[in-house]
Amino acid sequence: MLADLLGFLRDRALSRGLSPQGASAGRIAGDLARLEVTARNNPTAYNWNELGIALGAHSGPNAALEAFRQAVDCDPMFAAAHVNLGDMLAALKRFEAALQSYDRAIAIRPDWAGTHVCCGNALAESGRMAAAIESYERALAVDPEYVGGHYNLGLALREVGRPADALASLSRAMALDPDLEFLRGMWLLCRLAVCDWDGIGPEFDILFASIARGESATPPFALV
């Protein structure tokens, strides 16, 4: 999960004109120094948040914490900075603190489905699956077509021994975004759990055809 988080933050940093991965250490350090100077000379919530995103992408969550804290201190109503702070705390397994940040963001912007999912993920990783399921359901109440809500709800339902309900959630996620190949592996596992042999057969035909062409099985199939 941490690798996914940092990859996501790196993408956001690159979209803001930071040095691409593989650039020289000097170039990357120059980008970070420029953002830090900007934040300190013009200490707005936005500038601290931008610095936090860059630090999280290039140096990890510990390095980003202070910048995001500065952002929410500058503007306690800046919901995105609360979410980003929560993401860093969750990556460090500081789930209670992460949940406090997510709760603050939700109080400001209850209409952000993604924050409810982040909250659910922190609850799930800390072993509170029932509460996590409720958070994912709140995300879907905000946005019934939010793929991440259906996917994470499906994972949580499978974890608590409800494979049929998990299958329904994962099927909905696949229907909303058929190109998300990584969903297929978990979807197949749920079909196996409910003994849906008719539904499983065609999927394995796809897998075997791929192998016959000399292609590697995608990571989701490796789960099966």
SULJOVEN-V65123 format. One record per residue. RES is the residue in one letter. PSI is psi in whole degrees, -180 to 180 (* if undefined). Layout:
BEGIN
RES_PSI / RES_PSI
END
This chain:
BEGIN
M_-40 / L_-42 / A_-41 / D_-42 / L_-49 / L_-33 / G_-41 / F_-45 / L_-36 / R_-41 / D_-41 / R_-38 / A_-43 / L_-34 / S_-15 / R_15 / G_16 / L_165 / S_139 / P_159 / Q_137 / G_-9 / A_164 / S_152 / A_-35 / G_-40 / R_-45 / I_-45 / A_-36 / G_-40 / D_-47 / L_-40 / A_-40 / R_-45 / L_-37 / E_-42 / V_-43 / T_-44 / A_-39 / R_-33 / N_-29 / N_76 / P_69 / T_161 / A_-40 / Y_-46 / N_-40 / W_-38 / N_-42 / E_-42 / L_-41 / G_-41 / I_-45 / A_-44 / L_-41 / G_-38 / A_-39 / H_-24 / S_-9 / G_169 / P_-37 / N_-41 / A_-25 / A_-16 / L_-49 / E_-39 / A_-43 / F_-35 / R_-40 / Q_-38 / A_-46 / V_-25 / D_-40 / C_-39 / D_92 / P_-13 / M_8 / F_91 / A_-41 / A_-37 / A_-37 / H_-42 / V_-46 / N_-40 / L_-43 / G_-40 / D_-42 / M_-42 / L_-39 / A_-39 / A_-28 / L_9 / K_23 / R_73 / F_-37 / E_-44 / A_-39 / A_-43 / L_-36 / Q_-41 / S_-44 / Y_-40 / D_-38 / R_-42 / A_-41 / I_-37 / A_-34 / I_-45 / R_77 / P_-11 / D_4 / W_102 / A_-38 / G_-34 / T_-37 / H_-38 / V_-43 / C_-43 / C_-45 / G_-39 / N_-42 / A_-39 / L_-43 / A_-43 / E_-22 / S_12 / G_10 / R_74 / M_-38 / A_-43 / A_-35 / A_-44 / I_-41 / E_-39 / S_-42 / Y_-38 / E_-35 / R_-38 / A_-42 / L_-25 / A_-34 / V_-44 / D_94 / P_-14 / E_20 / Y_108 / V_-43 / G_-33 / G_-46 / H_-42 / Y_-51 / N_-34 / L_-42 / G_-44 / L_-43 / A_-41 / L_-39 / R_-39 / E_-33 / V_14 / G_32 / R_69 / P_-33 / A_-43 / D_-38 / A_-42 / L_-40 / A_-42 / S_-44 / L_-35 / S_-38 / R_-41 / A_-43 / M_-37 / A_-35 / L_-34 / D_83 / P_-16 / D_-8 / L_84 / E_-30 / F_-19 / L_-29 / R_-36 / G_-48 / M_-36 / W_-42 / L_-41 / L_-39 / C_-38 / R_-38 / L_-41 / A_-32 / V_9 / C_42 / D_76 / W_-35 / D_-37 / G_-28 / I_-39 / G_-54 / P_-32 / E_-39 / F_-30 / D_-41 / I_-43 / L_-50 / F_-35 / A_-38 / S_-44 / I_-40 / A_-29 / R_2 / G_12 / E_150 / S_147 / A_141 / T_157 / P_-38 / P_-39 / F_-28 / A_-27 / L_-34 / V_*
END
